[in-house]
Amino acid sequence: MSSLAVFYAVKGNVVEGSDISQCENLKELTTFGIKYNIGHYEKNIKKFNPNIVVINCAINEENPELKWAIKKNKKIISRAEALGKLCKDFKNVIAISGTHGKTTTSALLSEIFIKANTKPTIHVGGILKSCGSNFLIGDRKYFITEACEYKNSFLSLKPSFGVVLNIEPDHLDFFKNITEIKKSFNLFLNSSKTQMFKKDDFSYIVKSKQKTTIFSAKNVNKNEQGYYFDFYKNEMMIARIQTNFSGLYNVKNSLVACAIANHYKIKTNIIKQAVKNFKGVKRRYERITKISGAVVIHDYAHHPTEIKKVIEQSKRYGKVLTVFQPHTFSRTKKLMKDFLNCFNQSNSLLIIKTYPARENEIKGETAKDLFKNIINKNKKLLIIKKEKNILKNTKNKYIQYQQKSVLNIKNLKTINQEKIKKIYLKNISYSNDFSSAKEYILKNAKNYDCILILGAGNVDELAYMLKKYKK
């Protein structure tokens, strides 16, 4: 919303808005003459008296500013509609969609286009470290944007080049099932002049009326800097690409960015340089600090698939303490079964109270429910005798469930002990706020090599609280 506000201000509109709390993105708005309010109150919108009101998906019917706008018969449009109208100003609209990887892929593609001096206009869901912003005002030839499927938002875009990175169950408070999700992604692709979608693990198809091309990453290998792979167009090798980040999933993100850049005839040496020197995006596997010898990393991962992959990525450091803040109650409930298994590779787990976003709390969907269910899941490992030890700190804010494993000798012959290590969480804890979570992390950091802080809500605040701590 903040970058969208800037785009409309640059077009000559007087823009003002409200948000529930102060954040880094808001501070930049004043540079463009945009006023903003903290908190949603009728007096905010009444004083400004806008012609058009733009709302995002988090705004419900009880919002006092929206209620005033309805009462006054103001023109009300969604964020998706506003973005769709903006897209009409550009010759080429490149829209990146998918359940995972949108921000990193969009940011990486943006870096390539910037390096090629194409002067792109950029609208992404994270802060690019190279420019310190989530947007860039360029000319009207290229517009690079993320395309979100929630409430079919991306169907407002009608892009020149539409990308689907991957499809998994998510946003199940809106979609009924995976079939409905796939249908929406197909509609998005069909609205795009040129389509890009997955063929297999390391291959993507680019399809237009004129031709169909297959781009692939072959001979994928890891080195000290990150991963490198051979970039193929159909069956012809174009270049060897070196990335500077870990995580095998980022090879796929890099492949897609390289393929789009090649499609738009950006020189190969420029693509190679931009990918190799990519500085990344804030909140995407961002190294924050080091405490008691343990590296602190924050990532936006909030879906079970993302969580599993980022934990696996972090095991290279050694013992991992995962700190997770669930994002929305509906996601926790709908994907509960997957959440119970996605932390298996972590040595210990601290769950923090749910970030509600647009939702009200519903029984059975909270972070504490997830905490209890994971404990119950661990209890079902009958091959291990468990000792339950509930610990509470002086402020009574966090609960720790500690299990001391004692192998049952009778079953040793039939047990794969390595498998036990992978699925057994020694410490499972719950915290109701960031203050107690910080206390818990500082107390236990010496026992781990990596503190992994995950979530799409405001859990980044906890990561930066740790950064201020000196030890």
C-alpha positions as CSV (number, residue, x, y, z in Angstrom):
1,M,0.0,0.0,0.0
2,S,2.8,2.4,0.8
3,S,4.5,2.1,-2.6
4,L,1.1,2.3,-4.3
5,A,0.5,5.6,-2.5
6,V,3.8,6.9,-3.8
7,F,2.9,6.0,-7.4
8,Y,-0.4,7.8,-7.3
9,A,1.2,10.8,-5.6
10,V,3.8,11.0,-8.4
11,K,1.0,11.0,-10.9
12,G,-0.2,14.3,-9.4
13,N,-2.8,13.1,-6.9
14,V,-3.0,14.3,-3.3
15,V,-2.7,11.2,-1.2
16,E,-3.2,10.5,2.5
17,G,-3.8,7.3,4.5
18,S,-3.9,5.4,7.8
19,D,-2.1,2.3,9.1
20,I,-2.4,0.4,12.4
21,S,1.2,1.0,13.5
22,Q,4.4,2.8,12.6
23,C,6.8,0.9,10.3
24,E,9.8,1.6,8.1
25,N,7.8,1.9,4.9
26,L,5.7,4.8,6.2
27,K,8.6,7.0,7.0
28,E,9.5,7.3,3.4
29,L,6.1,8.7,2.4
30,T,6.8,12.2,3.8
31,T,9.5,12.6,1.1
32,F,6.7,12.5,-1.5
33,G,4.4,14.9,0.4
34,I,2.1,12.1,1.7
35,K,0.6,12.5,5.1
36,Y,-0.3,9.4,7.2
37,N,-2.1,8.6,10.4
38,I,-1.4,5.9,12.9
39,G,-4.6,4.2,13.8
40,H,-7.9,4.0,12.0
41,Y,-10.4,6.7,13.1
42,E,-13.3,8.4,11.4
43,K,-11.7,11.9,12.0
44,N,-8.7,10.9,9.8
45,I,-10.7,10.4,6.6
46,K,-13.3,13.0,7.5
47,K,-10.7,15.8,7.7
48,F,-9.0,14.7,4.4
49,N,-12.3,14.1,2.6
50,P,-10.9,12.1,-0.4
51,N,-12.6,11.5,-3.8
52,I,-11.4,7.9,-4.0
53,V,-10.8,5.5,-1.1
54,V,-8.4,2.6,-1.7
55,I,-8.6,-0.4,0.7
56,N,-6.5,-3.5,1.1
57,C,-7.7,-7.0,2.0
58,A,-7.1,-6.5,5.7
59,I,-9.8,-3.8,6.0
60,N,-13.1,-5.2,7.2
61,E,-16.6,-3.7,7.1
62,E,-16.3,-2.4,10.7
63,N,-13.4,-0.2,10.0
64,P,-14.5,3.3,11.0
65,E,-12.9,5.1,8.0
66,L,-14.5,2.6,5.5
67,K,-17.9,3.0,7.3
68,W,-17.6,6.8,6.8
69,A,-16.7,6.4,3.2
70,I,-19.7,4.2,2.5
71,K,-22.0,6.6,4.4
72,K,-20.7,9.5,2.2
73,N,-21.0,7.5,-1.0
74,K,-17.3,7.8,-1.8
75,K,-15.9,5.8,-4.6
76,I,-14.2,2.8,-3.0
77,I,-11.8,0.5,-4.8
78,S,-9.5,-2.4,-3.7
79,R,-5.8,-2.2,-3.7
80,A,-5.8,-4.7,-6.6
81,E,-8.0,-2.5,-8.7
82,A,-5.8,0.5,-8.0
83,L,-2.7,-1.5,-9.0
84,G,-4.6,-2.7,-12.1
85,K,-5.4,0.9,-13.1
86,L,-1.7,1.9,-12.6
87,C,-0.6,-1.0,-14.9
88,K,-2.4,0.6,-17.8
89,D,0.3,3.4,-17.9
90,F,3.0,0.9,-18.9
91,K,4.0,-0.8,-22.1
92,N,5.3,-4.0,-20.5
93,V,3.9,-5.2,-17.2
94,I,5.8,-8.2,-15.7
95,A,3.8,-9.8,-12.9
96,I,5.3,-12.5,-10.6
97,S,2.8,-14.8,-8.8
98,G,3.0,-18.0,-6.9
99,T,2.6,-19.3,-3.4
100,H,6.3,-18.9,-2.6
101,G,9.2,-16.8,-3.9
102,K,7.4,-13.8,-5.3
103,T,9.4,-11.1,-3.5
104,T,12.8,-12.6,-4.0
105,T,12.2,-13.3,-7.7
106,S,10.7,-9.8,-8.3
107,A,13.6,-8.2,-6.5
108,L,16.2,-10.2,-8.4
109,L,14.5,-9.4,-11.7
110,S,14.4,-5.8,-10.8
111,E,18.2,-5.8,-10.1
112,I,18.8,-7.2,-13.5
113,F,16.7,-4.6,-15.2
114,I,18.3,-1.8,-13.2
115,K,21.8,-3.2,-14.1
116,A,20.7,-3.2,-17.8
117,N,19.8,0.5,-17.5
118,T,16.2,-0.1,-18.7
119,K,14.9,2.3,-16.0
120,P,12.1,0.0,-14.7
121,T,9.4,1.0,-12.4
122,I,9.3,-1.5,-9.5
123,H,6.6,-2.5,-6.9
124,V,7.7,-5.4,-4.7
125,G,6.6,-6.8,-1.3
126,G,10.0,-6.3,0.5
127,I,12.7,-3.8,1.0
128,L,15.5,-4.2,-1.6
129,K,18.8,-3.8,0.2
130,S,20.4,-2.2,-2.9
131,C,18.1,0.8,-2.8
132,G,16.5,0.6,0.7
133,S,13.0,0.7,-0.6
134,N,10.1,-1.5,-1.9
135,F,9.5,0.6,-5.0
136,L,11.4,2.5,-7.7
137,I,10.0,5.2,-10.0
138,G,11.3,4.6,-13.5
139,D,9.9,5.3,-17.0
140,R,6.8,3.7,-18.5
141,K,8.4,1.0,-20.6
142,Y,8.7,-1.7,-17.8
143,F,6.7,-2.2,-14.7
144,I,7.8,-5.1,-12.4
145,T,5.3,-6.1,-9.7
146,E,4.2,-9.0,-7.5
147,A,0.9,-10.5,-8.2
148,C,-1.0,-11.8,-5.1
149,E,-3.7,-14.5,-5.5
150,Y,-5.6,-13.6,-2.2
151,K,-9.2,-12.7,-3.1
152,N,-8.2,-13.1,-6.7
153,S,-6.3,-9.8,-6.5
154,F,-4.0,-10.6,-9.4
155,L,-6.9,-10.9,-11.9
156,S,-7.0,-7.1,-12.0
157,L,-3.5,-6.8,-13.6
158,K,-3.8,-8.2,-17.2
159,P,0.0,-8.4,-17.5
160,S,2.2,-8.5,-20.6
161,F,4.2,-11.3,-19.0
162,G,2.6,-13.3,-16.3
163,V,4.5,-15.8,-14.1
164,V,3.3,-18.6,-11.8
165,L,6.3,-19.8,-9.7
166,N,4.5,-22.6,-7.9
167,I,1.0,-23.5,-6.5
168,E,0.2,-24.9,-3.0
169,P,-2.7,-24.7,-0.6
170,D,-2.8,-21.2,1.1
171,H,-5.3,-18.4,1.8
172,L,-7.9,-21.1,2.7
173,D,-10.0,-18.5,4.4
174,F,-10.9,-17.4,0.8
175,F,-10.2,-20.4,-1.4
176,K,-12.2,-23.6,-0.7
177,N,-9.5,-26.0,-1.9
178,I,-6.5,-26.5,-4.1
179,T,-8.7,-27.0,-7.1
180,E,-10.1,-23.5,-6.7
181,I,-6.6,-22.1,-6.2
182,K,-5.3,-23.7,-9.4
183,K,-8.4,-22.4,-11.3
184,S,-7.5,-18.8,-10.2
185,F,-3.9,-19.2,-11.2
186,N,-5.0,-20.5,-14.6
187,L,-7.2,-17.4,-15.0
188,F,-4.3,-15.2,-14.2
189,L,-2.1,-16.9,-16.8
190,N,-4.9,-16.7,-19.4
191,S,-5.1,-13.0,-18.8
192,S,-1.4,-12.6,-19.6
193,K,-0.1,-12.1,-23.2
194,T,3.0,-14.2,-22.4
195,Q,2.8,-16.9,-19.8
196,M,5.5,-18.6,-17.7
197,F,4.8,-21.6,-15.6
198,K,6.6,-24.6,-14.1
199,K,7.5,-27.7,-16.2
200,D,9.4,-29.6,-13.5
201,D,11.7,-28.9,-10.6
202,F,14.3,-26.9,-12.5
203,S,12.5,-26.1,-15.8
204,Y,9.9,-23.4,-16.7
205,I,7.9,-22.9,-19.9
206,V,7.5,-19.5,-21.5
207,K,4.5,-19.5,-23.9
208,S,3.2,-16.8,-26.2
209,K,1.2,-16.8,-29.4
210,Q,4.3,-16.9,-31.5
211,K,6.4,-19.6,-29.7
212,T,7.1,-21.8,-26.7
213,T,10.5,-21.9,-25.0
214,I,11.8,-24.0,-22.2
215,F,14.3,-22.5,-19.7
216,S,16.2,-24.9,-17.4
217,A,18.8,-24.9,-14.6
218,K,21.1,-27.9,-15.1
219,N,24.2,-29.2,-13.2
220,V,23.2,-27.4,-10.0
221,N,26.0,-27.3,-7.5
222,K,26.9,-25.6,-4.3
223,N,30.1,-23.6,-3.4
224,E,31.2,-21.1,-0.8
225,Q,29.4,-18.2,-2.3
226,G,26.1,-20.0,-2.9
227,Y,24.8,-22.1,-5.7
228,Y,25.8,-22.1,-9.4
229,F,24.0,-23.7,-12.4
230,D,24.1,-24.0,-16.1
231,F,21.4,-21.8,-17.7
232,Y,19.7,-23.4,-20.7
233,K,17.3,-22.1,-23.3
234,N,15.7,-25.1,-24.9
235,E,18.6,-27.5,-25.3
236,M,21.3,-24.8,-25.6
237,M,23.5,-23.6,-22.7
238,I,23.4,-19.8,-22.4
239,A,25.7,-19.3,-19.4
240,R,26.9,-20.5,-16.0
241,I,25.1,-18.5,-13.3
242,Q,26.5,-18.0,-9.9
243,T,24.2,-16.9,-7.0
244,N,25.3,-15.5,-3.7
245,F,22.6,-17.0,-1.5
246,S,21.9,-20.4,0.1
247,G,18.8,-22.4,-0.3
248,L,18.1,-24.6,-3.3
249,Y,14.7,-22.9,-3.8
250,N,16.6,-19.7,-4.7
251,V,18.1,-21.5,-7.7
252,K,14.5,-21.7,-9.1
253,N,13.9,-18.0,-8.3
254,S,17.2,-17.1,-10.1
255,L,16.3,-19.3,-13.1
256,V,12.9,-17.5,-13.5
257,A,14.6,-14.1,-13.3
258,C,17.2,-15.0,-15.8
259,A,14.6,-16.5,-18.2
260,I,12.5,-13.3,-18.1
261,A,15.5,-11.1,-18.7
262,N,16.6,-13.3,-21.6
263,H,13.1,-13.0,-23.1
264,Y,13.4,-9.2,-23.0
265,K,16.8,-9.5,-24.7
266,I,18.9,-8.3,-21.8
267,K,22.6,-9.2,-22.4
268,T,23.8,-12.4,-20.8
269,N,26.9,-10.8,-19.1
270,I,24.6,-8.2,-17.4
271,I,22.3,-11.0,-16.2
272,K,25.2,-12.9,-14.7
273,Q,26.7,-9.8,-12.9
274,A,23.3,-8.8,-11.5
275,V,22.5,-12.3,-10.1
276,K,26.0,-12.7,-8.7
277,N,26.0,-9.3,-6.9
278,F,22.4,-9.4,-5.7
279,K,22.2,-8.1,-2.2
280,G,18.9,-9.6,-1.3
281,V,15.7,-8.4,0.3
282,K,15.0,-7.5,4.0
283,R,13.1,-10.2,5.9
284,R,14.3,-12.9,3.4
285,Y,16.8,-15.0,5.2
286,E,18.3,-11.9,6.6
287,R,21.3,-12.3,9.0
288,I,20.5,-9.9,11.9
289,T,23.2,-10.4,14.6
290,K,25.0,-12.9,16.7
291,I,24.3,-13.8,20.3
292,S,26.4,-16.0,22.6
293,G,27.9,-17.6,19.5
294,A,24.6,-18.2,17.7
295,V,23.8,-16.4,14.5
296,V,20.3,-14.8,14.4
297,I,18.5,-15.0,11.1
298,H,15.0,-13.7,10.3
299,D,12.9,-14.9,7.4
300,Y,9.4,-14.2,6.2
301,A,8.5,-17.9,6.0
302,H,5.0,-18.5,7.3
303,H,3.7,-21.4,5.2
304,P,4.7,-25.0,6.3
305,T,6.6,-25.6,3.0
306,E,8.6,-22.5,3.4
307,I,9.3,-23.2,7.1
308,K,10.6,-26.7,6.3
309,K,12.9,-25.5,3.6
310,V,14.4,-22.6,5.6
311,I,15.0,-24.8,8.6
312,E,16.8,-27.3,6.4
313,Q,18.9,-24.4,5.0
314,S,19.8,-23.4,8.5
315,K,21.0,-26.8,9.7
316,R,24.4,-26.0,8.0
317,Y,25.1,-23.9,11.1
318,G,24.5,-26.7,13.5
319,K,21.9,-26.8,16.3
320,V,18.8,-24.7,15.4
321,L,16.3,-23.0,17.7
322,T,13.3,-22.0,15.6
323,V,11.1,-19.1,16.8
324,F,7.8,-19.0,14.9
325,Q,4.9,-16.5,14.9
326,P,1.9,-17.9,13.1
327,H,0.2,-15.5,10.6
328,T,-3.6,-15.5,10.8
329,F,-5.8,-18.0,12.6
330,S,-7.4,-19.4,9.5
331,R,-4.0,-20.5,8.0
332,T,-3.1,-22.1,11.3
333,K,-6.3,-24.1,11.3
334,K,-6.4,-25.1,7.7
335,L,-2.8,-26.2,7.5
336,M,-2.5,-27.5,11.1
337,K,-1.5,-31.0,9.9
338,D,1.4,-29.6,7.9
339,F,2.5,-27.3,10.7
340,L,2.8,-30.3,13.0
341,N,5.5,-31.7,10.7
342,C,7.3,-28.8,9.3
343,F,9.5,-28.2,12.4
344,N,10.9,-31.7,12.5
345,Q,14.5,-30.7,11.5
346,S,14.7,-28.1,14.2
347,N,16.4,-29.0,17.5
348,S,14.0,-26.8,19.6
349,L,10.9,-24.7,19.0
350,L,9.5,-21.5,20.5
351,I,6.0,-20.5,19.3
352,I,4.8,-16.9,19.7
353,K,1.2,-15.6,20.0
354,T,-0.5,-15.4,16.6
355,Y,-0.3,-12.3,14.4
356,P,-4.0,-11.9,13.6
357,A,-3.7,-9.5,10.5
358,R,-7.2,-9.2,9.2
359,E,-8.8,-11.8,11.5
360,N,-10.5,-12.2,14.9
361,E,-9.4,-15.0,17.2
362,I,-11.3,-18.3,16.8
363,K,-11.0,-21.2,19.3
364,G,-8.8,-24.0,17.9
365,E,-6.8,-21.8,15.5
366,T,-4.4,-20.0,17.8
367,A,-0.6,-20.3,18.3
368,K,-1.3,-21.9,21.7
369,D,-3.4,-24.6,20.0
370,L,-0.5,-25.2,17.6
371,F,1.8,-25.4,20.6
372,K,-0.4,-28.0,22.4
373,N,-0.9,-30.0,19.2
374,I,2.9,-30.3,18.6
375,I,3.3,-31.5,22.2
376,N,0.6,-34.1,21.7
377,K,2.2,-35.2,18.5
378,N,5.6,-35.7,20.3
379,K,3.8,-37.7,23.0
380,K,2.7,-40.2,20.4
381,L,6.3,-41.3,19.8
382,L,5.9,-44.3,22.0
383,I,9.4,-45.5,21.3
384,I,10.7,-42.7,23.6
385,K,10.0,-42.3,27.3
386,K,9.3,-38.7,28.0
387,E,9.5,-36.6,31.2
388,K,7.2,-33.6,31.2
389,N,8.6,-30.5,32.9
390,I,6.6,-27.3,32.8
391,L,8.6,-24.2,33.6
392,K,7.3,-20.7,34.2
393,N,9.3,-17.6,34.6
394,T,8.7,-15.0,37.3
395,K,6.4,-12.9,35.0
396,N,4.4,-16.1,34.1
397,K,4.7,-15.2,30.4
398,Y,6.2,-18.2,28.8
399,I,5.8,-22.0,29.1
400,Q,8.4,-24.5,28.3
401,Y,7.7,-28.1,27.6
402,Q,11.0,-30.0,28.0
403,Q,11.4,-33.6,27.1
404,K,14.3,-35.8,28.3
405,S,14.6,-38.7,25.9
406,V,15.4,-42.2,27.2
407,L,15.4,-44.9,24.5
408,N,13.3,-47.9,25.3
409,I,15.9,-50.7,25.1
410,K,13.2,-53.3,24.1
411,N,12.6,-51.4,20.8
412,L,16.3,-50.6,19.9
413,K,16.5,-53.3,17.3
414,T,13.6,-52.0,15.3
415,I,14.3,-48.3,15.6
416,N,16.1,-46.1,13.0
417,Q,17.8,-43.8,15.5
418,E,18.7,-41.2,12.9
419,K,15.0,-40.9,12.1
420,I,14.2,-40.3,15.7
421,K,16.7,-37.4,15.8
422,K,15.0,-35.8,12.8
423,I,11.4,-35.9,14.2
424,Y,12.0,-35.4,17.9
425,L,11.8,-31.8,19.3
426,K,13.6,-31.7,22.6
427,N,12.2,-28.3,23.8
428,I,8.8,-27.0,22.8
429,S,8.0,-23.6,24.2
430,Y,5.3,-20.9,24.0
431,S,5.5,-17.2,24.5
432,N,2.7,-14.6,24.7
433,D,4.8,-11.6,23.8
434,F,8.2,-10.4,22.4
435,S,9.5,-9.4,25.8
436,S,9.3,-12.9,27.3
437,A,10.4,-14.4,24.0
438,K,13.5,-12.2,24.0
439,E,14.2,-13.3,27.6
440,Y,13.9,-17.0,26.6
441,I,16.2,-16.6,23.6
442,L,18.9,-14.8,25.6
443,K,18.8,-17.4,28.3
444,N,19.1,-20.3,25.9
445,A,21.1,-18.9,22.9
446,K,24.4,-20.5,24.2
447,N,22.9,-23.9,23.5
448,Y,22.4,-23.3,19.8
449,D,24.4,-22.4,16.7
450,C,21.5,-20.6,14.9
451,I,18.4,-18.7,16.2
452,L,15.9,-18.8,13.3
453,I,13.0,-16.2,13.7
454,L,10.2,-16.9,11.3
455,G,6.9,-15.2,10.4
456,A,5.1,-12.8,8.1
457,G,3.7,-10.6,10.9
458,N,5.6,-8.2,13.1
459,V,8.0,-10.8,14.5
460,D,10.9,-8.9,12.7
461,E,10.6,-6.5,15.7
462,L,11.8,-9.3,18.0
463,A,14.8,-9.9,15.6
464,Y,15.8,-6.3,15.9
465,M,15.3,-6.3,19.7
466,L,18.0,-9.0,19.8
467,K,20.2,-6.9,17.5
468,K,20.3,-4.1,20.1
469,Y,21.4,-6.6,22.8
470,K,25.2,-6.6,23.2
471,K,26.9,-9.7,24.5
